[in-house]
Amino acid sequence: MKKAVFFSFCLTSFLWSVEGSGIVDCNIIFEQRKAEILREIEKIDEQQQALQALQSATQNVLDQKDADLKKREAALAAEKKELEQREEAIKRLLEKNEKILAEIKNTTQSKIGTTYAGMKDSKSAAILENLPESEAAMILFALDTKVVSKILAKMDPQKAANLTQIIQKGPPFETQETKVNSQNN
């Protein structure tokens, strides 16, 4: 029986030693694996930090570009507003100048018309025959139809016919000569 107890004691010791060496092997494997996992975690942390830095830099660039774009848009809006104001001012000046020009023409035409209406038909016909046809047509157009008919009756028939055609077309009075001269200039 001593042998049996001794044998079971040896067997138990042996099993414990085998189990103890298995635990040691697992611990070594676990420690090695733990070191690999820690290195992988460090790599992931570094990559995550690099990604965050890249995201931050990208966001800063986008913010700067957005701010620049907003500045440009504001400058363009201000420039557009200024151009619109200038355009309006120019339109107002043009309208004012056109009114002044119309008043000057009306005043001149009424004075000339009054002058020619007060003249004898033969005298005014002689003067108008010597003027360029466009100017003569403009003067005749401003006169009363009865006065025009009397003046045209005293003119050379060919000149009267030409003036009648020009007057019939209406203002602005341009003859073929005037058109050619304006195209050449």
Secondary structure as GFF3:
##gff-version 3
##sequence-region A 1 185
A	DSSP	alpha_helix	2	118	.	.	.	ID=ss1
A	DSSP	alpha_helix	121	130	.	.	.	ID=ss2
A	DSSP	alpha_helix	133	142	.	.	.	ID=ss3
A	DSSP	alpha_helix	145	154	.	.	.	ID=ss4
A	DSSP	alpha_helix	157	169	.	.	.	ID=ss5
A	DSSP	alpha_helix	176	184	.	.	.	ID=ss6
###
